[in-house]
Amino acid sequence: MKNTFRKYLITSNKDKSWGFYVNDLGRNVIEKHSEYPSKDHPDHYIFSWDKGRVLNEFHVVLITKGEGIFESKATGKIKVTDGDVFLLFPGVWHRYKPKKSVGWTERWVGFSGDIASQFLSNGYFKSDKPIISKCNKTSILNYFNSLYKLFDEEPYGYQRLASGICIQLMAELHNIKSGGNNIENLNSMVSRAKSMMYKNITSSIHLTKIALDLGVSYSKFRIDFKKQTGVSPLQYHLLLKIEKSKELLLNTNKSQKEIAFELGFESDVYFNRFFKQKTGLAPGKFRHQSNY
């Protein structure tokens, strides 16, 4: 690929109504002692180090070689280096530049839309923690390269195709941010725990024993499990039981009491209450409605 690739897009109302659309993207190799940023960007993207800038869109900037400085109103100055991503947020003043004696290679994509805004409003990414380290991975580079190819060729519906790639990119960045160096171990541990829970779906679960079998403390097991699944191990096991109870309600003639007993609930009253809490319907009503 050429050292420099830049694309600034004209987005239609149809593009915007999709909920996620790309505004600009590119790749630059900034040689040491070069002027930065170059002056050939559109006016609303250009900035100087003295003044910085405020954008009305999100940007993901990946540094794949070199080092420099990032600064925003929310963070102050932070050193960035090879493999770092920094995120730019709508309405947040920022500035950045490579170290003059080193330079850097930067890749970026800017995007907007209601779906994009949810990343911020839901707390997945925060303006006071914009740096994600160790992103110099093949998968991350492939997302950028796929975007460059897509916007170079501009096939039919390319904006909508690009939105899917960008969302995958953001999901991968969030996984790197939240999982850190422990992603592979975390995936393995949680997968094994889920398998143990499913095998014990008809009985009470001994979570401390599962943690022991996995070679970690219960505290670490609970924290790591919830980090990946969003719920505690106990809640996850109970939700597995609810899914299994739905299957039994729909495909067998077993009574609610029999199902509660089979799945290891302490009583059919607790089973009924928990089922309704999680599904919005009592077990009997769920069975009746699903049969019509």
Buried (B, 14 or more C-beta within 10 A) or exposed (E): EEEEBBBEBEBEEEBBEBBBBBBBBBBBBBEEEBEBBEEEBEEBBEBEEEEBBBBEBBBBBBBBBBBBBBBBBBBEEBEBBBBBBBBBBBEBBBBBBBBEEBBBBBBBBBBBBEBBBEBBEEEBBEBEEBBBBBBBEEEBBBBBBBBBEBBEEEEEEBBBBBBEBBBBBBEBBBBBBBBEEEBEEBEEBBEEBBEBBEEBBEEEBEBEEBBEEBEBEBEEBBEBBBEBBEEBBEBBBBBBBBEBBBEBBEEEEBEBBEBBBBBBBEEBEEBBEBBBEBBEBBBEEBBEEEEE
